[in-house]
Amino acid sequence: MDIVGTLGGDFIIYLMVVVQTVGVCWIYGLDRFVRDIEFMLGIKLSAYWKITWAYIIPIVLIFIFSYAMATYKALRDGDYIYPAAATGLFFYLSLTETVSKHVYFY
C-alpha cells in the first residue's frame, strides 16, 4: 500500500497541479483568467496576482519537483525495498493517467 499511497497520491496530485497551473496561466491565458476572476469577484486584481500566477508559482513548483526527484530514495516497507521495475512501472502508469486525463479534457 505504500507504493500506491506515495506515488499514486503525492506524485499524481503534484503533477496535476503543475499541469493545471501551466494550462490555466499559459494556455488559457493569464489575461483571460484574471478577467474571469475579476468578473466573478467584482473587484480589480493587482499586479501581484498576475506575477504570482504567471511566474512565482510555476518556478516554485518546478523547484519542488526537481528537489523531490533529486532526493528520491527507493520505497521501503520495513526491511523490504521495492524493486526499481515496480517503481518505474508505477511512474509510467501515473504519467500516462495524468497526461491522458488532461489531453481528454483540454
Backbone bond lengths (Angstrom), bond angles and torsions (degrees), N, CA, C in turn:
res aa  C-N    CA-C-N  psi(-1)  N-CA   C-N-CA  omega(-1)  CA-C   N-CA-C  phi
1 M - - - 1.452 - - 1.520 111.77 -
2 D 1.331 118.11 -20.91 1.460 120.23 179.64 1.518 112.58 -64.68
3 I 1.322 117.02 -40.00 1.458 119.79 -177.57 1.531 110.48 -65.97
4 V 1.318 117.35 -38.04 1.464 120.65 178.37 1.523 110.21 -71.57
5 G 1.315 117.19 -42.85 1.457 120.33 -179.46 1.511 112.74 -66.33
6 T 1.315 116.73 -42.21 1.456 120.08 -177.30 1.516 112.09 -75.64
7 L 1.306 116.65 -56.10 1.459 120.10 -176.69 1.518 112.29 -81.85
8 G 1.316 117.18 -36.75 1.456 120.74 -177.97 1.510 113.13 -70.44
9 G 1.321 116.84 -40.24 1.463 119.62 -179.31 1.514 112.27 -88.04
10 D 1.301 116.22 -61.06 1.464 120.60 -173.40 1.526 112.51 -64.12
11 F 1.314 116.61 -50.81 1.462 120.60 -174.72 1.519 111.95 -65.79
12 I 1.334 117.52 -46.46 1.463 120.28 -177.51 1.523 110.89 -67.09
13 I 1.311 116.97 -43.29 1.467 119.38 -179.71 1.523 110.60 -62.99
14 Y 1.330 116.81 -44.26 1.461 119.69 179.56 1.524 110.77 -63.43
15 L 1.309 117.29 -44.45 1.454 120.69 -179.80 1.527 111.33 -62.83
16 M 1.337 116.59 -38.73 1.466 119.88 178.11 1.525 111.40 -65.56
17 V 1.320 117.83 -37.59 1.468 121.06 178.25 1.528 110.21 -63.36
18 V 1.316 116.84 -43.82 1.463 120.71 179.39 1.534 110.29 -62.58
19 V 1.320 116.95 -47.39 1.463 120.79 -178.53 1.530 110.84 -64.12
20 Q 1.317 117.65 -41.62 1.464 120.22 -179.57 1.525 111.92 -69.23
21 T 1.315 117.53 -37.21 1.463 120.24 177.64 1.522 110.25 -63.85
22 V 1.313 116.45 -46.58 1.465 120.26 177.82 1.529 109.93 -64.39
23 G 1.312 117.23 -41.01 1.459 120.76 -179.66 1.517 113.05 -63.06
24 V 1.320 116.76 -44.25 1.462 119.80 -178.46 1.521 111.18 -71.14
25 C 1.317 117.12 -47.51 1.464 119.92 -172.98 1.519 113.84 -80.58
26 W 1.323 117.98 -32.35 1.449 119.13 -172.33 1.529 112.96 -109.39
27 I 1.317 117.99 -29.55 1.464 119.38 -179.75 1.529 110.55 -94.05
28 Y 1.341 116.81 -54.25 1.466 120.21 177.25 1.522 109.87 -65.97
29 G 1.290 116.85 -37.73 1.459 122.04 176.93 1.513 111.70 110.34
30 L 1.315 115.07 127.81 1.455 120.84 -178.60 1.525 111.35 -63.28
31 D 1.333 117.26 -41.13 1.470 119.83 -179.21 1.524 111.52 -63.37
32 R 1.321 116.92 -42.31 1.469 119.35 178.31 1.521 110.98 -66.26
33 F 1.351 116.63 -39.77 1.461 120.72 179.14 1.532 110.61 -63.92
34 V 1.321 117.40 -44.55 1.471 121.14 178.98 1.523 110.20 -64.20
35 R 1.325 116.94 -40.32 1.468 120.39 177.87 1.529 111.12 -61.80
36 D 1.342 117.07 -40.16 1.461 121.00 177.59 1.528 111.62 -65.14
37 I 1.323 117.08 -43.80 1.465 121.11 178.50 1.525 110.52 -63.42
38 E 1.323 116.88 -44.47 1.468 120.52 178.67 1.522 111.11 -61.84
39 F 1.327 117.16 -38.55 1.460 120.72 177.87 1.527 110.78 -64.56
40 M 1.341 116.46 -43.68 1.462 120.07 -177.71 1.529 111.76 -69.80
41 L 1.340 117.59 -38.77 1.464 120.70 -177.25 1.526 113.00 -87.82
42 G 1.320 116.80 -24.45 1.455 120.10 -179.09 1.519 113.23 77.58
43 I 1.325 118.05 18.45 1.468 122.24 177.20 1.521 109.29 -132.39
44 K 1.332 115.28 160.40 1.462 120.60 177.83 1.524 108.84 -89.88
45 L 1.338 116.49 131.31 1.460 121.16 179.75 1.522 110.32 -86.67
46 S 1.323 115.52 146.89 1.458 120.29 179.77 1.524 110.47 -81.02
47 A 1.322 115.54 171.49 1.459 121.64 179.14 1.524 111.10 -66.53
48 Y 1.322 117.33 -22.37 1.464 121.50 178.30 1.525 110.71 -54.52
49 W 1.325 117.15 -45.36 1.459 120.67 -177.56 1.516 111.46 -67.62
50 K 1.319 118.01 -38.93 1.463 121.06 178.55 1.524 111.01 -63.91
51 I 1.319 116.75 -45.73 1.470 120.89 179.84 1.525 110.46 -64.99
52 T 1.332 116.18 -41.99 1.465 120.03 -179.88 1.516 111.16 -63.03
53 W 1.319 118.00 -49.61 1.461 121.58 -177.41 1.529 112.50 -68.34
54 A 1.328 117.52 -36.22 1.463 120.20 -174.81 1.516 113.69 -83.79
55 Y 1.329 117.88 -33.40 1.458 119.60 -171.38 1.524 114.44 -124.43
56 I 1.322 117.51 -51.22 1.462 120.38 -172.46 1.532 111.34 -65.97
57 I 1.325 117.52 -50.25 1.469 120.27 -178.08 1.532 111.64 -61.89
58 P 1.339 120.50 -48.50 1.468 118.36 178.06 1.530 113.48 -61.19
59 I 1.329 118.09 -38.96 1.465 120.64 179.57 1.517 110.67 -65.79
60 V 1.319 117.35 -44.04 1.466 120.68 179.21 1.530 110.45 -64.92
61 L 1.322 118.04 -42.17 1.462 120.84 179.14 1.528 111.68 -64.00
62 I 1.327 117.42 -40.65 1.459 120.48 177.52 1.523 110.44 -65.37
63 F 1.326 117.18 -39.75 1.466 120.58 177.90 1.535 110.64 -63.27
64 I 1.318 117.28 -46.13 1.468 120.67 179.85 1.525 110.57 -62.30
65 F 1.324 116.74 -43.42 1.460 120.17 179.25 1.524 110.97 -63.58
66 S 1.329 117.34 -43.79 1.460 121.00 179.17 1.523 110.96 -62.80
67 Y 1.316 116.92 -42.25 1.461 120.93 178.58 1.526 110.95 -64.18
68 A 1.318 116.69 -43.26 1.464 120.34 179.61 1.527 111.44 -63.10
69 M 1.326 117.45 -39.47 1.458 120.24 178.89 1.527 111.64 -72.50
70 A 1.339 117.46 -35.02 1.471 120.60 179.94 1.521 111.90 -70.44
71 T 1.326 117.35 -32.01 1.464 120.55 -177.78 1.526 112.20 -102.67
72 Y 1.321 117.09 13.88 1.460 121.11 -177.93 1.523 110.60 -65.18
73 K 1.298 116.15 134.28 1.460 122.15 175.37 1.522 108.12 -122.29
74 A 1.308 115.43 153.22 1.459 120.74 -178.96 1.527 110.53 -58.03
75 L 1.316 115.42 142.34 1.458 120.25 179.64 1.517 110.45 -69.81
76 R 1.310 116.58 142.52 1.458 121.64 179.17 1.519 108.83 -131.33
77 D 1.297 113.30 153.46 1.451 121.70 171.77 1.526 105.92 -132.46
78 G 1.318 115.78 89.30 1.459 120.41 -173.41 1.512 109.52 70.45
79 D 1.315 117.07 -119.36 1.461 121.47 178.36 1.523 112.54 -88.89
80 Y 1.321 116.78 -13.57 1.462 120.50 -177.33 1.524 110.01 -82.10
81 I 1.318 117.04 128.47 1.465 122.55 175.41 1.524 107.37 -106.74
82 Y 1.328 115.32 124.04 1.467 119.20 179.36 1.522 109.81 -63.58
83 P 1.338 118.36 140.98 1.467 120.53 179.98 1.529 110.89 -68.27
84 A 1.311 115.28 153.67 1.468 120.77 -179.21 1.522 111.10 -61.34
85 A 1.317 117.62 -32.45 1.469 120.76 179.79 1.522 111.09 -63.85
86 A 1.338 117.65 -38.80 1.470 120.71 179.39 1.524 110.47 -66.66
87 T 1.323 116.13 -42.67 1.464 119.91 179.05 1.529 110.21 -66.63
88 G 1.329 117.39 -43.79 1.468 120.90 178.80 1.517 112.30 -62.31
89 L 1.324 116.35 -41.86 1.461 120.59 178.13 1.523 110.76 -63.09
90 F 1.324 116.18 -40.92 1.457 118.34 -179.55 1.518 111.67 -69.07
91 F 1.344 117.97 -38.02 1.471 120.29 174.47 1.528 109.98 -60.65
92 Y 1.314 116.87 -42.46 1.463 120.93 178.97 1.528 111.06 -62.59
93 L 1.330 117.48 -47.37 1.460 120.92 179.17 1.528 111.68 -63.17
94 S 1.322 116.95 -39.72 1.468 121.20 178.49 1.520 110.91 -63.61
95 L 1.319 115.33 -43.58 1.458 119.85 -179.12 1.525 111.44 -65.89
96 T 1.330 117.83 -45.52 1.467 119.72 -179.89 1.525 111.46 -66.01
97 E 1.314 117.39 -35.48 1.470 120.20 177.86 1.515 110.43 -65.61
98 T 1.305 117.03 -44.53 1.464 120.91 -178.20 1.519 111.07 -68.58
99 V 1.308 117.70 -45.08 1.465 121.44 -179.01 1.526 110.62 -65.01
100 S 1.314 117.27 -43.94 1.464 119.04 -178.74 1.518 111.96 -65.80
101 K 1.310 116.75 -35.47 1.462 120.14 177.98 1.524 110.47 -64.44
102 H 1.330 117.22 -44.46 1.454 119.70 -178.19 1.528 112.10 -73.40
103 V 1.301 118.07 -34.68 1.458 120.54 176.87 1.519 109.65 -65.65
104 Y 1.314 117.76 -40.01 1.470 121.45 -179.50 1.529 110.87 -66.26
105 F 1.325 118.14 -43.60 1.459 119.98 -174.43 1.530 113.04 -84.33
106 Y 1.323 118.89 -16.17 1.461 120.05 176.43 1.498 107.48 -97.45
